[in-house]
Amino acid sequence: MTSNIHALFHVPEGLEHVAARDIEESIKDKSILQESIYNWEKKTGRVHLFGTVKSVSEFRSYVQQVELRSVYSVMLVAAETIIPIDTFNEADPTCQFISHITQNGNWETLFGKQAERATFRATFKKGALKHKVPSQEIAGYIGAAFGELYDEWKVKMTGFDYEIMGIWFQSDNVEWLKRLSVSDQSIILLLGLNIPIEDQKYRNRLFFGRTSLNPCIAYCLAMIAQPRPGQIILDMCCGTGTIPIEGASRFPNTFWLGGEVKVKTLAEKGRGNVLHANLQNVDLLLSDGRKMCLRNGTVDTIVSDWPWGLRENSFQQIQGLYPKFMKQMWRVLQPKGKAYIVTQGNKLMHRVLKYDWCQKQWKVDDIVPIGIGGYDVYLFILSKCQ
């Protein structure tokens, strides 16, 4: 007997299409998951998986065992519904509605009828949808309703066995709206079970910087670049080495080089992370992006998170860096080389790209809006002109 499942993967915002491809490549055992369909929306950080499984518990164990390097967290959905707008506009009716949906969720499929005694915690995420009721209070209603179903289970805020999750959002994805037969103004509520997976924040590293990228984002950037075997990929502002390390782990037949201008960051944190990752196809060097110590045309691809925002320097300092970075990238890249640059400085980047000399050197292939730490950031995909 098979069961239908709906799994929600939380992934880097703006890179959902990359994460969906990676998830599909990772969860490929047809004996466990059949008839899988992936669905995602741009700039939401959500990838949905719909499919059938012979055993939900077997699928849960399988997801925990495979490497999902582009995923922050996974939730198995027990209930999905639409919150009526008149209910959503009022505090108490919203909480009562969510309690009712919790009590009528398909939890038996996830836990079994004779679920063992366990501890649990309820969590709720509002996302971009604001509401007068705090998230903690909504989580309390979910926890109370769930506790009535499994009255032998105990609430435990830390060291719990299971985490019951709730999330609401709006969607303009046509396939998703057709599935629920609703409009794009509808408020969709999902309730389910969080599947514990490895905390990706600590993957392949021991040392952090103030602005270190999350490994999931760095991994997706490497996936977008898709380097071929034998190629050399450069991160000219590598910091603690997250992008080179994630790229080298994903593409073992390529060589990843990181350059960093801050000696302490490079010598202590970056080098420590490379040694911890134990990879042979990555190296870091002391390098200033304004005048890189590399010969002309020695690099195939550049993937880099440039300095941006007050977290790095003043705007005046940063705007002096970007033109020099662009010239140096053009010099060290091979003909037809590509650059993948992450920055929040959208206006600054457009201004630099409009310079006459820059238009002769670079062609803008795409500008992808992504999200990093709550900031609206952009991935510029550039091709070197001949």
Secondary structure, 3 states (H helix, E strand, C coil): CCEEEEEEEECCCCCHHHHHHHHHHHCCCCCCEEEEEEEECCCCCEEEEEEEECCHHHHHHHHHHCCCCCCCEEEEEEEEEEECHHHHCCHHHHHHHHHHHHHCCCHHHHHCCCCCCCEEEEEEECCCCCCCCCHHHHHHHHHHHHHHHCCCCEECCCCCCEEEEEEEECCCCHHHHHHHCCCCCCEEEEEEEEECCCCHHHCCCCCCCCCCCCHHHHHHHHHHHCCCCCCEEEECCCCCCHHHHHHHHHCCCCEEEEEECCHHHHHHHHHHHHHHHCCCCEEEEECCCCCCCCCCCCEEEEEEECCCCCCCCCHHHHHHHHHHHHHHHHHHEEEEEEEEEEECCHHHHHHHHCCHHHHHHEEEEEEEEEEECCEEEEEEEEEECC
